[in-house]
Amino acid sequence: MGERVQKALIIGGGFAGMTAALQLQAQGISVELVETDAGWRSYGAGISLNGATLRVIRQLGLLDQFLAAGAATDGVHMRAPNDMIVAELPTPRVAGPDVPGSAGIMRPALARILSDAVRAAGIKLRLGQSFTDITETADAVRVTFTDGTADSYDMVVGADGVYSAVRKALFPSAPQPQFVGQSVWRAVLPRPAEISTVTMWMGPKLKVGLNLVGAEETYLFLTEDRPTNDFVAPETQLATLKGLLAQFGSPIVRQLGADLHEGSQIVYRPLEQLLLPRPWYRGRVVLIGDAVHSTTPHLAAGACIGIEDAVVLAEEIARAPDLTAALDAYQNRRWERCRMVVENSAKLAQIEITGGSREEHAAIMKQSMISLAQPI
Ligand SMILES: Cc1cc2nc3c(=O)[nH]c(=O)nc-3n(C[C@H](O)[C@H](O)[C@H](O)COP(=O)(O)OP(=O)(O)OC[C@H]3O[C@@H](n4cnc5c(N)ncnc54)[C@H](O)[C@@H]3O)c2cc1C
């Protein structure tokens, strides 16, 4: 596999896949992207991002658009039940001295920024399609699509998320995502006047937080320990989330509970994790993003490491002598950082589930932030 990659297929148009498409096309590679959702929508409420994510968004040339659509602030405020700020955790300005160290944006807004860039770059899109077969030949990968057409590529990138079909095709006995014993509730609410940056209240077992996703709106997240990942009927969700918020003594949190209504975009999701041991590629097919490392959101870094994967993959494709060397270098550059995010996020979840040491929780957060600030 000594020749240069000239034609690549990305399977999955999430944050990781869109970034890979952009970065590879920018090198002169002819890129196609296949996305199963015909509307190419991004679901869910807001998304919290750390300074390292802003660094990689800046590297993509999309920071101004991001800042116009979302919000960036410094530090995390920890508040006591009476709403007094009891601790201020620093968030390093990883993207540069002029960019705050933490951010929030509505998921569809971030997806739109990336998908607009993909369309503007002229990347060929196959929306509403997937693959039915991937077969490696002597000098290419032959992919058959659900519309019955087929084509050959020098490289295929599987960026199809936590339940990746590409991962299953490549590694049928790979581990499956595991429920961690905790779920997250999310909602979008008007910004309370007292809130100026990411803010959290730690209950004995519940944690609730707010993050700004624009000038006027905040995204609320609440983690709850649950022994099983049972379905929660949508018609019960508003009352259940109000009940959970009522368990907090904080007047701000109680007001949020009172303000919640049917239109608050409530999303309930059991938390799962997956860390695929290396290899992350076979032959000419490579996996990136949640397909190889799906983390719980405790470090607000899932999107970050997926986007970074795409950047690193493109860098290694550009400089390695051949494809195998590039894919090997990619997985080895990414492994330790992604392992740290998945495992430290899981440790934070366990401390919250068991009502464990707040000091240990803060120490893991701080150490992880320092690690994430390191160059990729
Ligand atoms: C509840 C929750 C909260 C989170 N909060 C945060 C947060 O605050 N901050 C953060 O940084 N991260 C957060 N994350 C993690 C973050 O959302 C993910 O890490 C990130 O979205 C992964 O991006 P991805 O592109 O790898 O996968 P995905 O976003 O899952 O994208 C995969 C894409 O592939 C498409 N697809 C799937 N199968 C196929 C197929 N067979 N063929 C073609 N297309 C296919 C899908 O439609 C989708 O568009 C959270 C995750 C969860 C579950």
The ligand as an ORCA input file, in Angstrom:
! r2SCAN-3c Opt
* xyz 0 1
  C     -25.768     12.077     26.459
  C     -24.498     12.521     25.839
  C     -24.003     13.785     26.090
  C     -22.807     14.194     25.506
  N     -22.338     15.423     25.783
  C     -21.162     15.803     25.254
  C     -20.641     17.063     25.556
  O     -21.251     17.851     26.298
  N     -19.453     17.414     24.993
  C     -18.767     16.568     24.139
  O     -17.701     16.943     23.648
  N     -19.243     15.358     23.829
  C     -20.424     14.964     24.375
  N     -20.902     13.742     24.061
  C     -20.158     12.883     23.135
  C     -20.304     13.349     21.695
  O     -21.653     13.595     21.381
  C     -19.750     12.269     20.780
  O     -18.477     11.890     21.228
  C     -19.659     12.760     19.345
  O     -20.892     13.210     18.872
  C     -19.170     11.614     18.474
  O     -19.076     12.049     17.151
  P     -18.919     10.976     15.986
  O     -18.881     11.778     14.749
  O     -17.816     10.033     16.288
  O     -20.240     10.086     16.057
  P     -21.778     10.512     15.886
  O     -22.005     11.890     16.342
  O     -22.570      9.423     16.507
  O     -21.999     10.507     14.318
  C     -22.119      9.312     13.591
  C     -22.820      9.606     12.284
  O     -22.828      8.429     11.492
  C     -24.127      8.218     10.961
  N     -24.242      6.765     10.767
  C     -24.428      5.813     11.692
  N     -24.429      4.605     11.142
  C     -24.232      4.791      9.811
  C     -24.117      3.912      8.712
  N     -24.187      2.582      8.873
  N     -23.927      4.442      7.482
  C     -23.829      5.780      7.316
  N     -23.931      6.653      8.325
  C     -24.109      6.170      9.565
  C     -25.059      8.778     12.006
  O     -26.325      9.111     11.464
  C     -24.284     10.007     12.460
  O     -24.559     11.137     11.672
  C     -22.098     13.320     24.648
  C     -22.595     12.051     24.356
  C     -23.784     11.647     24.970
  C     -24.309     10.277     24.673
*
